[in-house]
Amino acid sequence: SGMHKKVLNELDFYYGDVKMPKGFEIDRISLAIDIFKSEICGMDLNFSRPFDMLNKYIIEYFNLNFKKSIFNSSYFGDIYYPNESSFPISKSNDCDYVMVYCIKIEPDSSSLRIFYEDKNNYYDESLEDNKFIMIPSSQDYFISHNRSSDMNIILTIKYKTKI
């Protein structure tokens, strides 16, 4: 009797700005240059000091706020030129979380679309400079097309949970 509600699917994802102490901000220009170099030379993205700072920030943030111990398993950079989007990225078995970090994003030009339950249900989270979005690796997602006339630069880091 009466009305009942059951929620069987809850999708947790995390996002926010990377807030570093003054004088210790992430050098996003260096990160962008690293990604350009790797793209032009067809090489893997180099581990750099700004990358290390960002990675430590995310690991500590997760540990403090969610009592989860994580470590990075792989990472890569992407440059999205005007009208470019990513392919739909399917769930990945080689990690537990996928984190997208916005190095350089033209205002109101793109978002991260997260699919849940099926392809008809999705949530769009806007991409902005210095923002991170971390989703469970079980979710499909993609970076929507770049609606600006300039390029957007994104770093993706995959994380595993420490057992």
VMD Tcl script that builds the backbone (N, CA, C; Angstrom):
set m [mol new atoms 489]
animate dup $m
set s [atomselect $m all]
$s set {name element resname resid chain x y z} {
  {N N SER 1 A 0.835 -1.190 0.000}
  {CA C SER 1 A 0.000 0.000 0.000}
  {C C SER 1 A 0.877 1.250 0.000}
  {N N GLY 2 A 0.390 2.313 -0.573}
  {CA C GLY 2 A 1.156 3.555 -0.633}
  {C C GLY 2 A 2.154 3.558 -1.780}
  {N N MET 3 A 2.923 4.616 -1.835}
  {CA C MET 3 A 3.900 4.771 -2.893}
  {C C MET 3 A 5.288 4.413 -2.374}
  {N N HIS 4 A 6.066 3.706 -3.198}
  {CA C HIS 4 A 7.400 3.279 -2.796}
  {C C HIS 4 A 8.421 3.720 -3.834}
  {N N LYS 5 A 9.613 3.861 -3.363}
  {CA C LYS 5 A 10.678 4.234 -4.284}
  {C C LYS 5 A 11.912 3.402 -3.966}
  {N N LYS 6 A 12.542 2.892 -5.016}
  {CA C LYS 6 A 13.809 2.188 -4.866}
  {C C LYS 6 A 14.800 2.827 -5.819}
  {N N VAL 7 A 15.980 3.087 -5.329}
  {CA C VAL 7 A 17.036 3.594 -6.202}
  {C C VAL 7 A 18.075 2.490 -6.305}
  {N N LEU 8 A 18.275 1.979 -7.506}
  {CA C LEU 8 A 19.194 0.857 -7.679}
  {C C LEU 8 A 20.534 1.283 -8.265}
  {N N ASN 9 A 20.593 2.477 -8.789}
  {CA C ASN 9 A 21.842 2.882 -9.412}
  {C C ASN 9 A 22.232 4.269 -8.919}
  {N N GLU 10 A 23.390 4.359 -8.305}
  {CA C GLU 10 A 23.885 5.656 -7.872}
  {C C GLU 10 A 25.270 5.845 -8.470}
  {N N LEU 11 A 25.447 6.914 -9.203}
  {CA C LEU 11 A 26.731 7.180 -9.833}
  {C C LEU 11 A 27.439 8.281 -9.056}
  {N N ASP 12 A 28.576 7.934 -8.489}
  {CA C ASP 12 A 29.372 8.944 -7.793}
  {C C ASP 12 A 30.469 9.421 -8.722}
  {N N PHE 13 A 30.573 10.728 -8.886}
  {CA C PHE 13 A 31.760 11.257 -9.544}
  {C C PHE 13 A 32.165 12.519 -8.836}
  {N N TYR 14 A 33.403 12.891 -8.983}
  {CA C TYR 14 A 33.983 13.980 -8.206}
  {C C TYR 14 A 34.502 15.042 -9.161}
  {N N TYR 15 A 34.345 16.297 -8.768}
  {CA C TYR 15 A 34.875 17.363 -9.613}
  {C C TYR 15 A 35.150 18.591 -8.759}
  {N N GLY 16 A 35.969 19.466 -9.277}
  {CA C GLY 16 A 36.275 20.699 -8.575}
  {C C GLY 16 A 37.469 21.380 -9.207}
  {N N ASP 17 A 37.839 22.502 -8.632}
  {CA C ASP 17 A 39.031 23.209 -9.097}
  {C C ASP 17 A 40.227 22.701 -8.309}
  {N N VAL 18 A 41.369 22.679 -8.962}
  {CA C VAL 18 A 42.601 22.310 -8.271}
  {C C VAL 18 A 43.072 23.559 -7.526}
  {N N LYS 19 A 42.949 23.537 -6.204}
  {CA C LYS 19 A 43.294 24.708 -5.384}
  {C C LYS 19 A 44.637 24.484 -4.702}
  {N N MET 20 A 45.684 25.003 -5.323}
  {CA C MET 20 A 47.034 24.879 -4.784}
  {C C MET 20 A 47.351 26.112 -3.940}
  {N N PRO 21 A 48.291 25.971 -2.986}
  {CA C PRO 21 A 48.702 27.151 -2.214}
  {C C PRO 21 A 49.304 28.211 -3.140}
  {N N LYS 22 A 49.140 29.473 -2.761}
  {CA C LYS 22 A 49.673 30.576 -3.563}
  {C C LYS 22 A 51.171 30.378 -3.790}
  {N N GLY 23 A 51.601 30.581 -5.032}
  {CA C GLY 23 A 53.012 30.385 -5.370}
  {C C GLY 23 A 53.332 28.965 -5.795}
  {N N PHE 24 A 52.369 28.049 -5.608}
  {CA C PHE 24 A 52.583 26.644 -5.975}
  {C C PHE 24 A 51.525 26.165 -6.974}
  {N N GLU 25 A 50.964 27.105 -7.737}
  {CA C GLU 25 A 49.929 26.756 -8.694}
  {C C GLU 25 A 50.507 25.802 -9.745}
  {N N ILE 26 A 49.626 24.977 -10.305}
  {CA C ILE 26 A 50.035 24.048 -11.361}
  {C C ILE 26 A 50.448 24.874 -12.589}
  {N N ASP 27 A 51.617 24.589 -13.127}
  {CA C ASP 27 A 52.089 25.273 -14.331}
  {C C ASP 27 A 51.408 24.633 -15.540}
  {N N ARG 28 A 50.214 25.168 -15.870}
  {CA C ARG 28 A 49.422 24.572 -16.944}
  {C C ARG 28 A 50.063 24.803 -18.306}
  {N N ILE 29 A 50.841 25.889 -18.437}
  {CA C ILE 29 A 51.512 26.145 -19.715}
  {C C ILE 29 A 52.552 25.058 -19.987}
  {N N SER 30 A 53.325 24.691 -18.957}
  {CA C SER 30 A 54.293 23.592 -19.094}
  {C C SER 30 A 53.605 22.289 -19.479}
  {N N LEU 31 A 52.486 22.006 -18.818}
  {CA C LEU 31 A 51.738 20.781 -19.137}
  {C C LEU 31 A 51.271 20.809 -20.596}
  {N N ALA 32 A 50.772 21.961 -21.038}
  {CA C ALA 32 A 50.307 22.097 -22.422}
  {C C ALA 32 A 51.460 21.853 -23.391}
  {N N ILE 33 A 52.631 22.416 -23.091}
  {CA C ILE 33 A 53.814 22.236 -23.948}
  {C C ILE 33 A 54.212 20.764 -23.990}
  {N N ASP 34 A 54.182 20.089 -22.829}
  {CA C ASP 34 A 54.498 18.650 -22.777}
  {C C ASP 34 A 53.565 17.859 -23.688}
  {N N ILE 35 A 52.276 18.215 -23.667}
  {CA C ILE 35 A 51.297 17.504 -24.491}
  {C C ILE 35 A 51.549 17.784 -25.975}
  {N N PHE 36 A 51.857 19.043 -26.318}
  {CA C PHE 36 A 52.205 19.378 -27.707}
  {C C PHE 36 A 53.402 18.570 -28.179}
  {N N LYS 37 A 54.448 18.534 -27.350}
  {CA C LYS 37 A 55.664 17.790 -27.709}
  {C C LYS 37 A 55.350 16.323 -27.961}
  {N N SER 38 A 54.559 15.727 -27.071}
  {CA C SER 38 A 54.245 14.302 -27.227}
  {C C SER 38 A 53.416 14.065 -28.491}
  {N N GLU 39 A 52.518 14.997 -28.792}
  {CA C GLU 39 A 51.675 14.876 -29.988}
  {C C GLU 39 A 52.506 15.034 -31.272}
  {N N ILE 40 A 53.353 16.054 -31.296}
  {CA C ILE 40 A 54.162 16.332 -32.488}
  {C C ILE 40 A 55.163 15.211 -32.745}
  {N N CYS 41 A 55.790 14.710 -31.686}
  {CA C CYS 41 A 56.830 13.678 -31.830}
  {C C CYS 41 A 56.264 12.262 -31.804}
  {N N GLY 42 A 54.953 12.150 -31.576}
  {CA C GLY 42 A 54.346 10.826 -31.498}
  {C C GLY 42 A 54.909 9.987 -30.366}
  {N N MET 43 A 55.277 10.663 -29.271}
  {CA C MET 43 A 55.865 9.966 -28.137}
  {C C MET 43 A 54.917 9.988 -26.946}
  {N N ASP 44 A 55.253 9.166 -25.951}
  {CA C ASP 44 A 54.481 9.181 -24.712}
  {C C ASP 44 A 54.669 10.519 -24.013}
  {N N LEU 45 A 53.674 10.899 -23.246}
  {CA C LEU 45 A 53.731 12.131 -22.466}
  {C C LEU 45 A 54.757 11.970 -21.347}
  {N N ASN 46 A 55.626 12.952 -21.221}
  {CA C ASN 46 A 56.652 12.895 -20.175}
  {C C ASN 46 A 56.099 13.270 -18.810}
  {N N PHE 47 A 56.597 12.602 -17.807}
  {CA C PHE 47 A 56.283 12.910 -16.414}
  {C C PHE 47 A 57.040 14.194 -16.088}
  {N N SER 48 A 56.345 15.206 -15.567}
  {CA C SER 48 A 56.992 16.491 -15.308}
  {C C SER 48 A 56.644 16.969 -13.899}
  {N N ARG 49 A 57.301 18.022 -13.449}
  {CA C ARG 49 A 57.007 18.558 -12.112}
  {C C ARG 49 A 55.545 19.010 -11.974}
  {N N PRO 50 A 54.988 19.770 -12.951}
  {CA C PRO 50 A 53.571 20.144 -12.817}
  {C C PRO 50 A 52.660 18.911 -12.764}
  {N N PHE 51 A 52.999 17.891 -13.553}
  {CA C PHE 51 A 52.216 16.653 -13.529}
  {C C PHE 51 A 52.280 16.026 -12.134}
  {N N ASP 52 A 53.480 15.962 -11.594}
  {CA C ASP 52 A 53.702 15.381 -10.267}
  {C C ASP 52 A 52.892 16.131 -9.203}
  {N N MET 53 A 52.904 17.463 -9.282}
  {CA C MET 53 A 52.155 18.287 -8.319}
  {C C MET 53 A 50.653 18.003 -8.411}
  {N N LEU 54 A 50.148 17.957 -9.643}
  {CA C LEU 54 A 48.726 17.684 -9.864}
  {C C LEU 54 A 48.363 16.287 -9.346}
  {N N ASN 55 A 49.176 15.313 -9.700}
  {CA C ASN 55 A 48.945 13.930 -9.304}
  {C C ASN 55 A 48.902 13.798 -7.773}
  {N N LYS 56 A 49.862 14.429 -7.098}
  {CA C LYS 56 A 49.902 14.385 -5.627}
  {C C LYS 56 A 48.666 15.070 -5.043}
  {N N TYR 57 A 48.266 16.191 -5.641}
  {CA C TYR 57 A 47.077 16.913 -5.182}
  {C C TYR 57 A 45.851 15.996 -5.224}
  {N N ILE 58 A 45.653 15.324 -6.356}
  {CA C ILE 58 A 44.482 14.457 -6.534}
  {C C ILE 58 A 44.528 13.294 -5.535}
  {N N ILE 59 A 45.694 12.657 -5.397}
  {CA C ILE 59 A 45.847 11.523 -4.478}
  {C C ILE 59 A 45.549 11.958 -3.044}
  {N N GLU 60 A 46.093 13.105 -2.628}
  {CA C GLU 60 A 45.872 13.596 -1.263}
  {C C GLU 60 A 44.431 14.045 -1.055}
  {N N TYR 61 A 43.854 14.699 -2.064}
  {CA C TYR 61 A 42.470 15.161 -2.018}
  {C C TYR 61 A 41.535 13.973 -1.772}
  {N N PHE 62 A 41.765 12.888 -2.521}
  {CA C PHE 62 A 40.944 11.685 -2.392}
  {C C PHE 62 A 41.098 11.045 -1.029}
  {N N ASN 63 A 42.335 10.999 -0.574}
  {CA C ASN 63 A 42.635 10.396 0.717}
  {C C ASN 63 A 41.945 11.176 1.842}
  {N N LEU 64 A 42.075 12.508 1.809}
  {CA C LEU 64 A 41.495 13.361 2.857}
  {C C LEU 64 A 39.977 13.382 2.823}
  {N N ASN 65 A 39.403 13.553 1.629}
  {CA C ASN 65 A 37.966 13.771 1.517}
  {C C ASN 65 A 37.130 12.505 1.434}
  {N N PHE 66 A 37.686 11.450 0.878}
  {CA C PHE 66 A 36.883 10.241 0.653}
  {C C PHE 66 A 37.492 8.999 1.277}
  {N N LYS 67 A 38.592 9.180 2.016}
  {CA C LYS 67 A 39.270 8.058 2.691}
  {C C LYS 67 A 39.576 6.931 1.712}
  {N N LYS 68 A 39.946 7.325 0.491}
  {CA C LYS 68 A 40.310 6.331 -0.521}
  {C C LYS 68 A 41.772 6.533 -0.889}
  {N N SER 69 A 42.488 5.424 -0.960}
  {CA C SER 69 A 43.893 5.446 -1.339}
  {C C SER 69 A 44.012 5.061 -2.807}
  {N N ILE 70 A 44.522 5.976 -3.630}
  {CA C ILE 70 A 44.622 5.701 -5.069}
  {C C ILE 70 A 46.042 5.965 -5.558}
  {N N PHE 71 A 46.387 5.393 -6.689}
  {CA C PHE 71 A 47.664 5.689 -7.348}
  {C C PHE 71 A 47.442 5.693 -8.854}
  {N N ASN 72 A 48.259 6.490 -9.577}
  {CA C ASN 72 A 48.031 6.581 -11.012}
  {C C ASN 72 A 48.640 5.387 -11.742}
  {N N SER 73 A 47.891 4.897 -12.740}
  {CA C SER 73 A 48.352 3.743 -13.503}
  {C C SER 73 A 48.786 4.138 -14.913}
  {N N SER 74 A 48.188 5.167 -15.473}
  {CA C SER 74 A 48.617 5.654 -16.788}
  {C C SER 74 A 48.063 7.058 -17.013}
  {N N TYR 75 A 48.576 7.730 -18.009}
  {CA C TYR 75 A 48.114 9.084 -18.297}
  {C C TYR 75 A 48.431 9.444 -19.743}
  {N N PHE 76 A 47.687 10.395 -20.279}
  {CA C PHE 76 A 47.905 10.865 -21.649}
  {C C PHE 76 A 47.265 12.237 -21.817}
  {N N GLY 77 A 47.715 12.960 -22.815}
  {CA C GLY 77 A 47.170 14.284 -23.093}
  {C C GLY 77 A 46.440 14.289 -24.419}
  {N N ASP 78 A 45.484 15.193 -24.550}
  {CA C ASP 78 A 44.738 15.343 -25.798}
  {C C ASP 78 A 44.570 16.815 -26.132}
  {N N ILE 79 A 44.636 17.104 -27.426}
  {CA C ILE 79 A 44.365 18.453 -27.927}
  {C C ILE 79 A 43.122 18.359 -28.797}
  {N N TYR 80 A 42.118 19.175 -28.472}
  {CA C TYR 80 A 40.883 19.193 -29.257}
  {C C TYR 80 A 40.823 20.505 -30.033}
  {N N TYR 81 A 40.936 20.403 -31.355}
  {CA C TYR 81 A 40.859 21.579 -32.212}
  {C C TYR 81 A 39.385 21.931 -32.422}
  {N N PRO 82 A 39.089 23.120 -32.982}
  {CA C PRO 82 A 37.690 23.500 -33.182}
  {C C PRO 82 A 36.878 22.378 -33.848}
  {N N ASN 83 A 35.703 22.131 -33.325}
  {CA C ASN 83 A 34.762 21.108 -33.800}
  {C C ASN 83 A 35.169 19.671 -33.517}
  {N N GLU 84 A 36.323 19.451 -32.896}
  {CA C GLU 84 A 36.748 18.093 -32.570}
  {C C GLU 84 A 36.142 17.635 -31.255}
  {N N SER 85 A 35.836 16.343 -31.179}
  {CA C SER 85 A 35.395 15.732 -29.927}
  {C C SER 85 A 36.166 14.426 -29.773}
  {N N SER 86 A 36.037 13.800 -28.613}
  {CA C SER 86 A 36.669 12.490 -28.468}
  {C C SER 86 A 35.718 11.441 -29.014}
  {N N PHE 87 A 36.223 10.243 -29.236}
  {CA C PHE 87 A 35.339 9.119 -29.508}
  {C C PHE 87 A 34.686 8.770 -28.182}
  {N N PRO 88 A 33.538 8.101 -28.201}
  {CA C PRO 88 A 33.012 7.620 -26.925}
  {C C PRO 88 A 34.051 6.690 -26.292}
  {N N ILE 89 A 34.336 6.895 -25.026}
  {CA C ILE 89 A 35.368 6.118 -24.350}
  {C C ILE 89 A 34.658 5.122 -23.438}
  {N N SER 90 A 34.902 3.854 -23.697}
  {CA C SER 90 A 34.198 2.806 -22.963}
  {C C SER 90 A 34.884 2.494 -21.656}
  {N N LYS 91 A 34.121 1.846 -20.798}
  {CA C LYS 91 A 34.633 1.472 -19.481}
  {C C LYS 91 A 35.998 0.814 -19.624}
  {N N SER 92 A 36.879 1.144 -18.715}
  {CA C SER 92 A 38.204 0.563 -18.840}
  {C C SER 92 A 38.496 -0.331 -17.649}
  {N N ASN 93 A 39.063 -1.487 -17.936}
  {CA C ASN 93 A 39.324 -2.491 -16.905}
  {C C ASN 93 A 40.701 -2.327 -16.278}
  {N N ASP 94 A 41.506 -1.430 -16.832}
  {CA C ASP 94 A 42.883 -1.284 -16.326}
  {C C ASP 94 A 43.000 -0.265 -15.190}
  {N N CYS 95 A 41.852 0.243 -14.709}
  {CA C CYS 95 A 41.892 1.218 -13.618}
  {C C CYS 95 A 40.537 1.250 -12.922}
  {N N ASP 96 A 40.451 2.014 -11.828}
  {CA C ASP 96 A 39.191 2.153 -11.089}
  {C C ASP 96 A 38.524 3.505 -11.328}
  {N N TYR 97 A 39.354 4.534 -11.570}
  {CA C TYR 97 A 38.846 5.886 -11.832}
  {C C TYR 97 A 39.573 6.493 -13.021}
  {N N VAL 98 A 38.848 7.351 -13.728}
  {CA C VAL 98 A 39.445 8.127 -14.813}
  {C C VAL 98 A 39.266 9.592 -14.437}
  {N N MET 99 A 40.382 10.346 -14.450}
  {CA C MET 99 A 40.321 11.755 -14.104}
  {C C MET 99 A 40.706 12.600 -15.319}
  {N N VAL 100 A 39.850 13.556 -15.632}
  {CA C VAL 100 A 40.106 14.500 -16.713}
  {C C VAL 100 A 40.481 15.826 -16.058}
  {N N TYR 101 A 41.624 16.368 -16.458}
  {CA C TYR 101 A 42.064 17.664 -15.929}
  {C C TYR 101 A 42.125 18.665 -17.076}
  {N N CYS 102 A 41.466 19.803 -16.876}
  {CA C CYS 102 A 41.359 20.826 -17.919}
  {C C CYS 102 A 42.567 21.763 -17.851}
  {N N ILE 103 A 43.473 21.607 -18.781}
  {CA C ILE 103 A 44.676 22.451 -18.812}
  {C C ILE 103 A 44.347 23.811 -19.416}
  {N N LYS 104 A 43.736 23.786 -20.602}
  {CA C LYS 104 A 43.358 25.035 -21.278}
  {C C LYS 104 A 42.045 24.797 -22.012}
  {N N ILE 105 A 41.005 25.456 -21.545}
  {CA C ILE 105 A 39.670 25.286 -22.134}
  {C C ILE 105 A 39.109 26.659 -22.462}
  {N N GLU 106 A 38.656 26.823 -23.693}
  {CA C GLU 106 A 37.975 28.069 -24.049}
  {C C GLU 106 A 36.629 28.100 -23.306}
  {N N PRO 107 A 36.245 29.252 -22.753}
  {CA C PRO 107 A 34.999 29.319 -21.963}
  {C C PRO 107 A 33.775 28.813 -22.731}
  {N N ASP 108 A 32.942 28.032 -22.054}
  {CA C ASP 108 A 31.680 27.510 -22.599}
  {C C ASP 108 A 31.827 26.762 -23.916}
  {N N SER 109 A 32.951 26.058 -24.088}
  {CA C SER 109 A 33.181 25.436 -25.397}
  {C C SER 109 A 32.983 23.929 -25.411}
  {N N SER 110 A 33.011 23.282 -24.234}
  {CA C SER 110 A 32.976 21.826 -24.244}
  {C C SER 110 A 32.558 21.280 -22.885}
  {N N SER 111 A 32.135 20.013 -22.885}
  {CA C SER 111 A 31.789 19.366 -21.617}
  {C C SER 111 A 32.167 17.892 -21.668}
  {N N LEU 112 A 32.180 17.299 -20.491}
  {CA C LEU 112 A 32.399 15.862 -20.367}
  {C C LEU 112 A 31.025 15.237 -20.212}
  {N N ARG 113 A 30.664 14.360 -21.138}
  {CA C ARG 113 A 29.367 13.689 -21.074}
  {C C ARG 113 A 29.567 12.312 -20.451}
  {N N ILE 114 A 28.884 12.066 -19.339}
  {CA C ILE 114 A 28.987 10.798 -18.627}
  {C C ILE 114 A 27.686 10.034 -18.854}
  {N N PHE 115 A 27.809 8.828 -19.393}
  {CA C PHE 115 A 26.627 7.990 -19.605}
  {C C PHE 115 A 26.411 7.122 -18.378}
  {N N TYR 116 A 25.154 6.904 -18.020}
  {CA C TYR 116 A 24.855 5.974 -16.935}
  {C C TYR 116 A 23.620 5.159 -17.290}
  {N N GLU 117 A 23.557 3.950 -16.783}
  {CA C GLU 117 A 22.504 2.973 -17.061}
  {C C GLU 117 A 22.495 2.549 -18.529}
  {N N ASP 118 A 22.279 3.470 -19.450}
  {CA C ASP 118 A 22.360 3.138 -20.878}
  {C C ASP 118 A 22.693 4.413 -21.649}
  {N N LYS 119 A 22.779 4.297 -22.953}
  {CA C LYS 119 A 23.206 5.434 -23.788}
  {C C LYS 119 A 22.208 6.596 -23.800}
  {N N ASN 120 A 20.972 6.359 -23.307}
  {CA C ASN 120 A 19.978 7.443 -23.314}
  {C C ASN 120 A 20.066 8.319 -22.076}
  {N N ASN 121 A 20.758 7.834 -21.048}
  {CA C ASN 121 A 20.895 8.610 -19.820}
  {C C ASN 121 A 22.309 9.155 -19.728}
  {N N TYR 122 A 22.414 10.463 -19.662}
  {CA C TYR 122 A 23.738 11.055 -19.556}
  {C C TYR 122 A 23.681 12.339 -18.754}
  {N N TYR 123 A 24.850 12.719 -18.299}
  {CA C TYR 123 A 24.991 13.957 -17.542}
  {C C TYR 123 A 26.160 14.716 -18.147}
  {N N ASP 124 A 26.007 16.001 -18.387}
  {CA C ASP 124 A 27.089 16.826 -18.936}
  {C C ASP 124 A 27.680 17.704 -17.846}
  {N N GLU 125 A 28.968 17.612 -17.654}
  {CA C GLU 125 A 29.690 18.471 -16.704}
  {C C GLU 125 A 30.586 19.384 -17.536}
  {N N SER 126 A 30.434 20.705 -17.364}
  {CA C SER 126 A 31.192 21.637 -18.199}
  {C C SER 126 A 32.690 21.572 -17.897}
  {N N LEU 127 A 33.479 21.776 -18.931}
  {CA C LEU 127 A 34.938 21.801 -18.795}
  {C C LEU 127 A 35.384 23.249 -18.638}
  {N N GLU 128 A 36.259 23.491 -17.669}
  {CA C GLU 128 A 36.775 24.840 -17.411}
  {C C GLU 128 A 38.231 24.732 -17.006}
  {N N ASP 129 A 38.994 25.798 -17.273}
  {CA C ASP 129 A 40.408 25.837 -16.890}
  {C C ASP 129 A 40.617 25.381 -15.451}
  {N N ASN 130 A 41.605 24.529 -15.245}
  {CA C ASN 130 A 42.060 24.102 -13.916}
  {C C ASN 130 A 41.041 23.251 -13.152}
  {N N LYS 131 A 40.045 22.719 -13.859}
  {CA C LYS 131 A 39.024 21.883 -13.217}
  {C C LYS 131 A 39.379 20.412 -13.428}
  {N N PHE 132 A 39.066 19.602 -12.419}
  {CA C PHE 132 A 39.216 18.159 -12.608}
  {C C PHE 132 A 37.856 17.500 -12.469}
  {N N ILE 133 A 37.675 16.404 -13.196}
  {CA C ILE 133 A 36.466 15.593 -13.093}
  {C C ILE 133 A 36.941 14.146 -13.015}
  {N N MET 134 A 36.534 13.445 -11.962}
  {CA C MET 134 A 36.939 12.058 -11.808}
  {C C MET 134 A 35.703 11.177 -11.772}
  {N N ILE 135 A 35.691 10.174 -12.657}
  {CA C ILE 135 A 34.538 9.281 -12.739}
  {C C ILE 135 A 34.995 7.835 -12.557}
  {N N PRO 136 A 34.078 6.969 -12.103}
  {CA C PRO 136 A 34.431 5.549 -12.025}
  {C C PRO 136 A 34.741 5.028 -13.434}
  {N N SER 137 A 35.719 4.152 -13.541}
  {CA C SER 137 A 36.116 3.641 -14.864}
  {C C SER 137 A 35.043 2.748 -15.482}
  {N N SER 138 A 34.009 2.433 -14.708}
  {CA C SER 138 A 32.922 1.595 -15.233}
  {C C SER 138 A 31.969 2.385 -16.133}
  {N N GLN 139 A 32.112 3.725 -16.158}
  {CA C GLN 139 A 31.200 4.562 -16.946}
  {C C GLN 139 A 31.778 4.866 -18.324}
  {N N ASP 140 A 30.893 4.915 -19.326}
  {CA C ASP 140 A 31.286 5.392 -20.647}
  {C C ASP 140 A 31.193 6.919 -20.629}
  {N N TYR 141 A 32.076 7.565 -21.377}
  {CA C TYR 141 A 32.045 9.029 -21.411}
  {C C TYR 141 A 32.642 9.532 -22.722}
  {N N PHE 142 A 32.457 10.802 -22.986}
  {CA C PHE 142 A 33.230 11.428 -24.056}
  {C C PHE 142 A 33.310 12.926 -23.845}
  {N N ILE 143 A 34.289 13.516 -24.510}
  {CA C ILE 143 A 34.485 14.963 -24.488}
  {C C ILE 143 A 33.699 15.509 -25.678}
  {N N SER 144 A 32.728 16.393 -25.400}
  {CA C SER 144 A 31.884 16.915 -26.482}
  {C C SER 144 A 32.706 17.805 -27.422}
  {N N HIS 145 A 32.159 18.055 -28.609}
  {CA C HIS 145 A 32.930 18.815 -29.601}
  {C C HIS 145 A 33.239 20.224 -29.105}
  {N N ASN 146 A 34.391 20.677 -29.502}
  {CA C ASN 146 A 34.903 21.990 -29.118}
  {C C ASN 146 A 34.181 23.050 -29.953}
  {N N ARG 147 A 33.337 23.834 -29.308}
  {CA C ARG 147 A 32.524 24.844 -30.008}
  {C C ARG 147 A 33.254 26.175 -30.187}
  {N N SER 148 A 34.512 26.245 -29.759}
  {CA C SER 148 A 35.240 27.513 -29.878}
  {C C SER 148 A 36.085 27.519 -31.152}
  {N N SER 149 A 36.748 28.637 -31.401}
  {CA C SER 149 A 37.629 28.718 -32.568}
  {C C SER 149 A 39.090 28.493 -32.165}
  {N N ASP 150 A 39.306 28.112 -30.907}
  {CA C ASP 150 A 40.654 27.846 -30.427}
  {C C ASP 150 A 40.731 26.404 -29.931}
  {N N MET 151 A 41.904 25.970 -29.523}
  {CA C MET 151 A 42.047 24.582 -29.084}
  {C C MET 151 A 41.797 24.431 -27.590}
  {N N ASN 152 A 41.377 23.238 -27.204}
  {CA C ASN 152 A 41.238 22.851 -25.799}
  {C C ASN 152 A 42.261 21.761 -25.511}
  {N N ILE 153 A 42.898 21.832 -24.352}
  {CA C ILE 153 A 43.938 20.863 -24.003}
  {C C ILE 153 A 43.559 20.189 -22.685}
  {N N ILE 154 A 43.553 18.862 -22.718}
  {CA C ILE 154 A 43.083 18.067 -21.589}
  {C C ILE 154 A 44.090 16.981 -21.240}
  {N N LEU 155 A 44.281 16.774 -19.954}
  {CA C LEU 155 A 45.134 15.686 -19.452}
  {C C LEU 155 A 44.222 14.640 -18.821}
  {N N THR 156 A 44.432 13.376 -19.140}
  {CA C THR 156 A 43.668 12.286 -18.530}
  {C C THR 156 A 44.627 11.436 -17.704}
  {N N ILE 157 A 44.267 11.172 -16.454}
  {CA C ILE 157 A 45.058 10.288 -15.594}
  {C C ILE 157 A 44.130 9.181 -15.109}
  {N N LYS 158 A 44.590 7.940 -15.242}
  {CA C LYS 158 A 43.833 6.792 -14.740}
  {C C LYS 158 A 44.381 6.408 -13.375}
  {N N TYR 159 A 43.459 6.093 -12.464}
  {CA C TYR 159 A 43.851 5.738 -11.092}
  {C C TYR 159 A 43.334 4.373 -10.700}
  {N N LYS 160 A 44.133 3.682 -9.909}
  {CA C LYS 160 A 43.719 2.421 -9.295}
  {C C LYS 160 A 43.562 2.650 -7.814}
  {N N THR 161 A 42.676 1.885 -7.206}
  {CA C THR 161 A 42.487 1.967 -5.756}
  {C C THR 161 A 43.452 0.997 -5.096}
  {N N LYS 162 A 44.098 1.483 -4.044}
  {CA C LYS 162 A 45.000 0.599 -3.300}
  {C C LYS 162 A 44.164 -0.330 -2.441}
  {N N ILE 163 A 44.503 -1.592 -2.469}
  {CA C ILE 163 A 43.770 -2.584 -1.663}
  {C C ILE 163 A 44.320 -2.577 -0.250}
}
mol reanalyze $m
mol bondsrecalc $m
mol representation Tube
mol addrep $m
